[in-house]
Amino acid sequence: MNATFNYNFPALKGYQANKEYFVVMCPLKLIPKIFLFDEEEVPVEYRAQRIINKGRIPEITEYIVHHPEDYVFSSLTASVDGEMSFEPFNDHPNYQNLGQLSISLESRFLINDGQHRRAAIEEALKLAPELGNETISVVFFQDAGLKRSQQIFSDLNRHAVNTTSSIGILYDHRDQLSMVTKNLLSEIPLLSRYTEKERTSLSKNSPKLLSINHIYNANLRLIEKSKGEPITEQDVEVINLFWSTLCETIPEWEEVLKRNISPRTLRLQSITAQGLFIEAVAEVGRTLIAQRPDSWLIGIKELARIDWSRTNEKDWKGRAYDDSGRIIKNRRTIALTSIRIKQLLNIELNEKEKAMEEDFSVERKLN
């Protein structure tokens, strides 16, 4: 193989299933040039699994460009349909798998894992060309005719387990709201003791009351921000006041903190041990701040007089839970629950809420 007409990479050779594969360090500026496949050019039998979600690309691009000192990317994995050769740098047995990998310029490359990273790298280089000499590791599998690429794709993704959003919040030291949310857990005894930090949903026997994911989502609603948006000192103050007041207000939570009732029992008896509850209450908090900026905390304290029991079908059936008693958490049920709370606290509804409540009333009469 003539090196003049090849891609040449320092590489490590390994073996899986008795087949060679190679790990190389590839400059970022070379990534868009090597992986040229456009979705329209990829045969449909491959393309069906590789349609790029273009909505993800700006987020990944922003991550690279805005964090040039500490961004982290995992390896790309690609199939190579073309001539490849590997020459060890040294004949010593300990170094025979360290050498130079040459790949013909005529080769076809197909990314099995990392197509969104590849697209984001291309966009990032347009905004920050200085990143071009940085590198990303690429794992190459030789695959004549790209016949194994579908199986490689399937194998790579079959056993992949995405981390939960709760873990993502817990481990995120860059997102401001994640940091504020974690700070709540360290300062408020109830949240410190009874917040699930790993899972996003709680089993019926869980000793925890809420998940960190529930609290984070409620905070987004409370300050009316999207994930990743900057937050102000005023936002932080509102969040801290909301949670410190709420945790002192809900009688059922106080009983859990005193260990007079278990979280499991509370889940069976009340809607206050549900993520739906705190997101609905956060919606109420946001409205109180808008309508009563000088006395909104008084409104939060009034939550103590509401009957949150699951036997209170008049207020919560069809809103927080269905006819079978199962809690249903989605945008509609959160909205309907928050509307009912506002009605009980004599908080004015907006036009959209009035229309939703009217539709709900009609629906209820028909059933």
C-alpha positions in Angstrom: 0.0 0.0 0.0 1.5 3.3 -1.1 1.6 5.7 1.9 1.3 8.7 -0.5 -2.3 7.8 -1.2 -3.5 6.7 2.3 -4.7 8.0 5.5 -1.9 7.2 8.0 -2.6 7.1 11.8 -0.5 6.0 14.8 -2.7 3.2 16.1 -3.3 0.5 18.7 -4.4 -2.9 17.4 -6.7 -5.1 19.4 -8.8 -8.2 18.9 -12.5 -8.9 19.6 -14.2 -12.1 18.5 -11.0 -13.1 16.8 -11.1 -10.0 14.5 -8.7 -7.1 14.4 -9.8 -3.6 15.2 -7.8 -0.4 15.6 -7.9 2.6 17.9 -6.5 5.9 16.4 -6.2 9.5 17.5 -7.8 11.6 14.8 -7.5 15.4 14.6 -10.9 17.0 14.8 -10.4 18.8 11.5 -10.1 15.5 9.7 -13.4 14.1 11.0 -15.7 15.9 8.5 -13.3 15.0 5.7 -13.2 11.3 6.4 -16.8 10.8 7.3 -18.5 12.4 4.3 -21.5 10.2 4.1 -24.7 12.2 3.6 -27.9 10.5 4.8 -29.2 10.5 1.2 -26.1 8.7 -0.1 -26.3 5.9 2.5 -28.2 2.8 1.3 -31.6 2.7 2.9 -30.9 -0.6 4.7 -28.2 1.3 6.7 -29.8 4.7 6.7 -32.9 3.5 8.5 -31.0 3.3 11.7 -28.9 6.4 11.2 -31.2 9.3 10.6 -29.7 12.2 12.4 -31.8 14.1 14.9 -30.7 17.6 13.8 -32.2 19.1 16.9 -29.4 17.6 19.0 -26.6 19.0 16.9 -26.7 22.7 18.1 -26.7 21.6 21.8 -23.6 19.4 21.3 -21.9 22.1 19.2 -22.6 24.7 21.9 -21.1 22.3 24.5 -17.8 22.1 22.6 -17.5 25.7 21.7 -18.5 27.1 25.1 -16.3 24.6 27.1 -13.0 24.5 25.2 -11.1 23.8 28.4 -13.0 20.9 29.7 -15.3 19.3 27.1 -15.1 15.5 26.9 -16.0 13.2 24.0 -16.1 9.4 23.9 -14.8 7.5 20.9 -16.4 7.4 17.5 -16.9 3.8 16.1 -16.7 3.3 12.3 -16.8 0.6 9.7 -14.2 0.8 6.9 -14.9 -0.6 3.5 -11.5 -0.5 1.9 -7.9 -1.5 2.0 -6.2 -1.3 5.4 -2.7 -2.3 6.6 -1.0 -2.2 9.9 2.8 -1.9 10.5 4.2 -2.4 14.0 6.7 0.3 15.1 8.8 -2.4 16.8 9.2 -6.2 16.5 9.5 -6.5 20.3 6.6 -8.7 21.5 5.5 -6.0 23.9 5.1 -3.5 21.1 3.7 -5.5 18.2 0.2 -4.0 18.6 1.5 -0.4 18.5 2.2 0.9 15.0 0.9 2.8 12.0 -2.5 2.1 10.4 -2.8 3.0 6.7 -6.3 3.2 5.1 -6.8 3.7 1.4 -8.1 7.1 0.4 -10.7 5.3 -1.7 -12.2 3.6 1.4 -15.8 4.2 2.5 -16.4 5.0 6.1 -19.7 4.5 8.0 -20.1 5.7 11.6 -21.7 3.1 13.7 -21.7 5.1 16.9 -21.2 8.9 17.1 -22.9 10.4 14.1 -24.2 13.3 16.2 -20.8 14.0 17.6 -19.4 14.0 14.1 -22.0 16.5 12.9 -21.4 18.7 16.0 -17.7 18.6 15.5 -18.1 19.9 11.9 -20.3 22.8 13.1 -18.0 23.6 16.0 -15.0 23.9 13.7 -16.8 26.5 11.7 -17.2 28.6 14.9 -13.8 27.7 16.5 -11.3 26.5 13.8 -8.6 26.5 16.5 -10.1 23.3 17.8 -9.0 21.5 14.6 -5.8 20.2 15.9 -7.4 18.6 19.0 -8.1 14.9 18.7 -10.8 12.3 19.2 -10.3 8.6 19.4 -11.8 6.6 16.6 -12.3 2.8 16.7 -12.0 1.3 13.2 -13.4 -2.1 12.2 -12.6 -3.4 8.7 -15.9 -4.3 7.0 -15.8 -5.2 3.3 -19.0 -3.9 1.6 -20.2 -2.6 5.0 -22.0 -5.9 5.5 -21.3 -6.0 9.3 -22.2 -2.4 10.0 -25.8 -3.0 10.9 -24.8 -5.8 13.3 -22.1 -3.6 14.8 -24.6 -0.8 15.3 -27.1 -3.2 16.9 -24.4 -4.8 19.2 -23.1 -1.4 20.3 -26.6 -0.1 21.2 -28.3 -3.3 22.5 -26.4 -3.3 25.8 -26.0 0.4 26.2 -27.8 1.8 29.2 -28.5 5.5 29.4 -27.8 7.2 32.7 -30.9 8.5 34.4 -31.7 12.2 34.4 -31.3 12.1 38.2 -27.7 10.9 37.9 -27.1 13.5 35.2 -28.2 16.3 37.6 -26.2 14.8 40.5 -23.0 14.7 38.4 -23.4 18.0 36.6 -21.1 20.6 38.0 -21.6 23.0 35.2 -25.4 23.6 35.0 -26.3 26.3 37.5 -29.7 24.9 38.4 -28.2 21.4 39.0 -25.9 23.1 41.5 -28.7 25.0 43.2 -30.9 21.8 43.4 -28.1 19.8 45.0 -27.5 22.6 47.4 -31.1 22.3 48.6 -30.4 18.7 49.4 -27.6 19.7 51.7 -29.5 22.4 53.5 -33.0 21.2 54.0 -33.3 18.1 56.3 -36.3 16.6 54.7 -34.8 16.7 51.2 -31.4 15.6 52.5 -32.9 12.5 54.1 -35.7 11.6 51.7 -34.4 12.5 48.2 -33.6 9.7 45.7 -30.4 10.8 43.9 -30.1 8.0 41.4 -33.5 6.9 40.0 -36.1 9.1 38.3 -39.1 7.2 39.6 -39.7 5.6 43.0 -40.9 2.1 43.6 -43.9 1.6 45.9 -41.5 0.4 48.6 -38.9 3.1 48.2 -37.7 4.6 51.5 -37.4 8.0 49.7 -40.1 10.6 49.2 -39.0 12.4 46.0 -36.3 12.1 43.4 -33.7 14.8 42.6 -35.2 14.8 39.1 -38.6 15.8 40.5 -37.1 18.7 42.4 -35.0 19.9 39.4 -38.1 19.9 37.1 -40.1 21.7 39.7 -37.4 24.4 39.9 -37.5 24.8 36.2 -41.3 25.5 36.4 -41.0 27.7 39.4 -38.6 30.2 37.8 -39.9 29.6 34.3 -36.6 28.6 32.7 -35.4 25.9 30.3 -32.7 23.5 31.1 -29.3 25.1 30.7 -30.5 28.7 30.8 -28.6 31.1 33.1 -30.2 31.8 36.4 -30.0 34.9 38.5 -29.4 35.5 42.2 -33.1 36.3 42.5 -34.0 32.9 40.9 -31.8 31.2 43.5 -33.4 33.2 46.3 -36.9 32.3 45.1 -36.0 28.6 44.9 -34.5 28.5 48.4 -37.5 30.3 49.9 -40.0 28.1 48.0 -38.5 24.9 49.2 -37.7 25.9 52.8 -41.3 27.1 53.1 -42.9 24.2 51.3 -41.0 21.6 53.5 -42.3 23.3 56.6 -45.8 23.7 55.2 -47.0 20.2 54.1 -48.1 18.4 57.2 -47.6 14.9 55.7 -44.0 15.7 55.0 -43.5 16.8 58.6 -44.9 13.4 59.7 -42.4 11.6 57.4 -39.5 13.7 58.9 -40.6 12.8 62.4 -40.9 9.1 61.3 -44.5 8.9 62.3 -45.3 7.7 58.8 -43.2 6.0 56.1 -42.8 7.3 52.5 -44.3 4.1 51.3 -47.4 4.6 53.4 -47.7 8.2 52.4 -47.5 7.3 48.7 -50.6 5.0 49.3 -52.5 7.7 51.2 -51.6 11.0 49.6 -50.6 12.7 46.4 -47.9 14.7 48.2 -45.4 11.9 47.7 -45.5 12.2 43.9 -43.4 14.2 41.4 -46.7 15.4 39.9 -47.5 17.1 43.2 -44.3 19.2 43.4 -44.4 20.2 39.8 -48.0 21.3 40.1 -47.2 23.2 43.3 -44.2 24.8 41.5 -46.7 26.0 38.8 -48.8 27.5 41.6 -45.7 29.1 43.1 -44.8 30.8 39.8 -48.4 32.2 39.5 -48.3 33.5 43.1 -45.0 35.3 42.5 -46.5 36.9 39.4 -49.8 37.9 41.0 -48.7 38.5 44.6 -45.0 39.4 44.5 -44.9 40.8 48.0 -46.9 38.0 49.7 -46.4 34.9 47.6 -45.0 32.9 50.5 -48.2 33.4 52.4 -49.9 31.6 49.5 -47.4 28.7 49.8 -48.2 28.4 53.5 -51.9 28.1 52.7 -51.2 24.8 51.0 -51.3 23.3 54.6 -55.1 23.6 54.7 -55.7 21.5 51.6 -56.8 17.9 51.8 -54.1 16.0 49.8 -55.4 12.5 50.5 -56.1 10.1 47.7 -59.5 9.5 49.1 -60.4 13.1 48.1 -61.8 12.2 44.7 -63.6 15.4 44.4 -60.4 17.4 44.0 -57.9 14.9 42.6 -59.7 12.1 40.6 -59.2 12.7 36.9 -56.5 15.2 37.6 -53.7 13.5 39.7 -54.9 9.9 39.2 -57.3 7.9 37.0 -60.4 5.9 37.8 -58.2 3.0 39.0 -56.4 5.3 41.4 -53.1 5.2 39.5 -51.1 8.4 39.5 -50.8 9.8 36.0 -47.9 12.3 35.5 -47.9 14.2 32.3 -48.3 17.9 31.2 -52.1 17.7 31.2 -52.4 16.2 34.7 -49.8 18.5 36.1 -51.7 21.5 34.7 -55.1 20.2 35.9 -53.7 19.5 39.4 -52.2 23.0 39.6 -55.5 24.5 38.4 -57.4 22.8 41.2 -54.8 24.0 43.8 -55.2 27.5 42.5 -59.0 27.3 42.8 -58.7 26.1 46.4 -56.4 29.0 47.1 -58.5 31.5 45.3 -55.8 32.3 42.8 -56.9 33.8 39.5 -56.6 31.4 36.4 -55.4 32.7 33.1 -57.5 32.2 29.9 -55.7 29.0 28.9 -56.3 27.5 32.3 -60.0 28.6 32.3 -60.4 26.8 28.9 -58.7 23.7 30.1 -60.8 23.6 33.3 -64.0 24.1 31.3 -63.0 21.2 29.0 -62.3 19.0 32.0 -65.7 19.8 33.6 -67.5 18.8 30.4 -65.4 15.7 30.2 -66.2 14.8 33.8 -70.0 15.3 33.3 -69.9 13.0 30.2 -68.2 10.3 32.2 
